[in-house]
Amino acid sequence: MVVLILSVILLLVIGGCVCVFWAARGDAPRWVRGVATATLVGGELSRKATRGSGSRSTSGDD
């Protein structure tokens, strides 16, 4: 059951990446641009959540 859930999540992530690439080319339908936007927003939210969880980065990427 866990493998099935992880497989679905992996497929969604791959699909989101494909939509981002397709939308970046400029000839994508509206729904692809929407999925690409949602994927990019989700990535930003996860990045901010990782930074805000108390683990400070010392790499100097301010």
C-alpha positions in Angstrom: 0.0 0.0 0.0 2.8 2.4 0.8 4.5 1.6 -2.5 1.3 2.4 -4.3 1.0 5.8 -2.6 4.6 6.7 -3.2 4.3 5.6 -6.9 1.3 8.0 -7.3 3.2 10.8 -5.7 6.2 10.2 -7.9 3.9 10.2 -11.0 2.4 13.5 -9.9 5.8 15.1 -9.4 7.0 13.9 -12.8 3.8 15.1 -14.5 4.3 18.5 -12.8 7.8 18.8 -14.0 6.7 17.9 -17.6 4.1 20.6 -17.4 6.6 23.2 -16.2 8.9 22.3 -19.1 6.0 22.4 -21.6 4.8 25.7 -20.3 8.3 27.2 -20.4 8.4 26.4 -24.2 5.4 28.8 -24.6 3.0 26.7 -26.7 1.1 25.0 -23.8 -2.6 25.0 -23.2 -4.1 26.8 -20.3 -4.5 23.8 -18.1 -0.8 23.0 -18.5 0.1 26.5 -17.4 -2.1 26.1 -14.4 -0.5 22.8 -13.4 3.0 24.3 -14.0 2.0 27.3 -11.8 0.7 24.9 -9.0 3.9 22.9 -9.2 6.2 25.9 -8.9 4.1 27.3 -6.0 4.3 23.9 -4.3 8.0 23.9 -4.7 8.4 27.3 -3.2 6.1 26.4 -0.3 8.1 23.3 0.5 11.4 25.3 0.2 10.1 27.9 2.7 8.8 25.2 5.0 12.2 23.6 5.0 13.9 26.8 5.7 11.5 27.8 8.5 11.7 24.5 10.3 14.5 25.6 12.5 17.4 24.2 10.5 19.4 27.2 9.5 21.5 27.0 6.4 25.1 28.1 6.7 25.8 28.0 2.9 25.3 31.8 2.6 22.4 31.6 0.0 20.6 34.7 1.4 
